Amino acid sequence: MKDLISLELGSGGQLMRDFISRLILSHFANPILEELLDASHLPGGYAFTTDSYVIDPIFFAGGDIGSLAINGTVNDLIVSGAKPEFISLALIIEEGFAWNDLKRILESIKQAASSAGVQIVTGDTKVVRRGQADKIYINTSGIGQIIARPNLNLIVPGDKLIVTGPIGDHSVAILVARGDFGFEAPVQSDCAALTFLLPLWQKGVRWMRDITRGGLATILWELAEKIPFPILIEEKKIPLSPSVRAVAEFLGIDPLYLACEGRAILLVPAERSDEILSYLKEQPLAREASIIGQIEDRIGRPGELLLRTKTGGLRLLEPLTTELLPRIC
């Protein structure tokens, strides 16, 4: 089975990283691609990103495949230091898809784009035979003007990590919408545009990422791998909604690996952390923002991601290695 592609390839975890390193970079290596930013910084002062959305189900509490496509593309630009401006929209539709559902998705796309301040400026539509797709897939690309550049070279011990809100809501909303386990939970996807983060690039933020596939732990592990310091996060400071906590405990899932679609993790200078946290808590989508950890030089070894558990012990965190929830986005 090693000659066949598995679902784990799309998990955002270690298998995807290996795929990008061994196949994508080996075929297409160039200085822009090798930075592996969520949005590539191009000559001329613009950033460019692209993403495809195959989520199942296409409608869920808090959003749908249309709002997800716009917000996901917008967020990739924002966390890469760019102000989103233009988006392309490509639809792959299965024969027999309901017109009313398509109109509902297009209206959702319109509202999400308007809210994020971006314009749909080009696109494409293809229809495939019944059974050759699953309802509808969407591809979006985004262009934005660069206003800052994430700079890992500025990171020093003591820098703080801030999460903009409770994690895992999107994953749990999709689990509930699928109905596979027969339970209900009062949770909505956190699907939203993170435009309120743009001013923080001028307040000294060193780095940020939206928390999507692979979850908080995988994203922070990737950061730890790139810097000459360990990272320590505090379990008791990581915000979780009661529903996410309950579902994670019931299913035996670590919420640190659950996906979000409207949360980000920020790395900020210690001396600016209180100011930035206060700003975030004034934003409707970040009122539960929390400082959850910091860059260390006294605990752990360079490149390690450590979790201080609620009981005071230390746990070494690794990237996601299996597919927790296929087609989450």
N, C-alpha and C positions, 0 to 999 in steps of 0.2 A: 504493500500500500504506500510505500515511500515515493512511488512514482506518480501518485495522485494527490491533487490539492484537497486539503481538508478545511472544514469550517474554521479551525483555529487560526488559519492564515489571516482572517479578517478581524481578529479579536483585538488588535491594537497592542498585543503583548509581544513576548519574545520571538515567536515564530514570524510575526510580521516584520520585526526588526531584522531578523536574519534574512528574510526574503528581500527586503530593501537593500541590505548590505551586499548580499551575494549575487542577486540577479539585477535589480534596478540600477544600482550604482555601477556595477561591473559593465553594464551595457551602455549607460548614458552619462557616465561621470563627467561633471563640469563644475566649476567653482560655485555657481549659483545653486545647483541641485545639492551639492555636497553639504551645504549648510543645514539642510533638512529642517527648515522652518515650516510652520504651519502655512505661511504664505511667503513665497520667494521674493526677495528684494531685487528688483530689476534696474538696469541702467535707466537714468532719466527720472528717478525719484518715485517710481510706482512699485507697488507690491501686487503679486498675482497668486491666486489660489484656485483650486478646483476640488470638487468632492461629488460623490454619488450617493444617493439615498435609496435604500431598498427595505426600509423598515416594515415590520409586520407586527401588528396591524397598521394600516395606513391612517386610521383615526384612533386617537387615544385621549384620555383625560389630560387637558392642558395643551393640546396641539394636534397636528396632523403632519403628514409627510411634506406638505407644502410649507408650512411655517418652519418646520425643522430644516428644510433645505436652505431657506433664506437665512435664518438665524445661525445655522452652522457655518455657512460661508462668511457671513459678516463677522462672526466671532473669530474665525481663523485669521482674518485680516487685522482685527483689533489687537489680538494678543501678539501679533508679529510687528506691531508698531505702525500700523497704517490706518488711515481714516477711510472706511468703505465708501465707494461712490457708485460703481457700476457692476451689474450682475448679468450673466447669461443664464438662460433657462432652457434645458433640453428635457423633453418628455419621451419616455418609452412606455407605450400603452398597450396592454393586452386586448386583443379583439374581444368584444363583449363587455368591456368596462362601462359602467353606468355613466351616462352624460351628467346626471345630477351630482354624482360624486366628483366628476372632473370639474364641474363648475364650482363646487364647494372648495376644492383644493386650490383652484385658481384665485378665488376670492380670498382665501387664507394667505396665499402668496402675495397678493396685492396689499393686504393689510400689514403683513410682516415687513414688506419692503418699505412701505410708507412710514411705518413706525421706526425703522432703522435708518431712514434717510437715504435709501439707495434706489437706483432706477434699473429696471429690466430693459436692457438695450439690444439684446440679440438672443436667438434661441433656435430650437429645432424640435420637430415632432416625428416620431416613428411609431408605427403600429405593427405588432407582431401577432402571429396566429395564436388562437386560444390554446393555452397550455404551454406556450413558449416563454411566458413571463408570469409574474404573480401580480395581477391588477395593474400597477403602475410603478415605474422607477423614474427617479429624477436626477439629472446631473446639473450642477450649477458651478459656474466659475465666477470669481470676483476680482475686481481691480480697485485699489485704493491708493491714495497718496501717502507716502511714507512721512511720518512725523517724528519717529524715533527708531532706534535699533536696540533690541535686547543685547546686553553686553555682559557676558559671563565673566569677563576679565576683571570686572569691578567688584565681584563678590568677595566679601570678607567674613570671617567668623563674627557672629553676633547679628548678622542680617536676619530679619524676621520673615516668616512665611505666614501669609494671610489668606484664608479661604473666604470667598465672598458669601457663602451661605451653606445650608445643609446639603450634604452630598447624597447621591443615590436615588433621588426622587424620580428621575427619568426612567431608570431601569425598573424600579418597582411599579411605576405607572404602566409600563409595557407588559410586565408580568401579569398584572391584574387584568389588563385589556385582553390578553390572550386567553385567560381563563383556564390555563393548563392545570392549576393546582386547586381550583374550586374555592378560592378565598376572595374576599373583598377587603379593600383597604382604602381609607379616605385620603388618597394621595394623588396629586397631579404632577405631570411632568414639569420640570423647571425650564422647559424650552423657552428661551428669550434671547434677545440681542443684548450684548454687553457694552453698548455704546457709552454707558456712564463711566467705563474704565478709561476712555481716551484721555481725559485731562490728567490722569495719573502719570502718564509718560513724562509730563513736564514737572512732576513732583519727585522725581528721583527713583521711580520704580526701575529695578535692574532687569527684571524678567517676569513674564506672565504666560500662563497657558490656560486654555479652557479645559475643563475636566470632562473628557469624552470617553471613548473606548479605552479599556484598561484601567480606568478609574484613577483616583488620587494617588494610590501607591505606585502604579506603573509610571505615571508622569513624573513623580518625584524621584523614582529610581533612575529614570533617564537623565534627570537633572544631576543627580549625585554622580552618575557615571562620567559627566563632562567636567566636573570641577575637582580641585585638589583638596576638598574637605568633606567630612561626613555631614549628613543631615539628620537632625533629630526632631521628630514630631511627637506631640503629646496626645494620647488616645482620648483623655477626658476633655480635651479642648476642641475636638473635632465635632462640629454640629451635625446632628442627625435628627430627622423628624421621628416622632413616635412610631409612625407606620413603617418607615424604612427599618428602624431598629427591630420592630416586631417581626417583619417579614424576613429580614436577614437571619434572625435567631431561629425562626421556624424552619427555614430552608438550609441553615448551616452555611450561609454565604457571608464572606467577609465584606462589609460595606465599603471598605477601602478600595475595592476593585469594581464597584458599581459605577455605571456611567451617569453623567449629568449632561444637560444640553443648555444650561444657562448659569453655570457656576465656573469660577476661575480660581486659580491659585497664583498669588503674587509674591515675589521676593523683593523686599524693600529694605533700605538702610534702617538700622535700629533707631537712629535719631529722628527718622521721619515716620516711624511705624504708628505712633499714636495719632498723629495728624491724618495719616492716610486711613486708618481704621475709623476715625471720627467721620471723615468724608463718606466712606462707604456706608456707614450706619445711617446716614441721611438719605441714602438712595432706596427707593421702594423695593428693589430687587436684591438688596444687600444688607438689610437691617439686622440679620443674624451673622454678619461677618465676624470672624474670630482669628486672632493670632494663634496658630496651632503649633509653631515650632521655630527652629532657627538653624543657621549654619553653625557647625560646631568645630572646635579644635581641641577639645579636652576629652570627648567621648567618641569612641569608634575610630575607624580607620578611613583614610581618604577613599571616596567612592561608595561608602556604605550609606544606606538609608535605614535608620533605626526608629523604632516606635517604643516610647515609654508607655507601658500598659497602665491601666487604672490601678493595678496593684503595685506599681513601682518597678516592675521588671523591664528588661530591654529585649526587644524582639527585632531580629533582622528581617527587613522586608525585601522581597524580590519582585520582579515584574510578573504580570499575569502570564501563565503558560498554557492555559486552556481557554476554550470559548465558554464563558459563563452564560451568555445569552445571545445567540445568533440573531442577526438582523435587528440590532438595537437602534440603528440609525440608517 
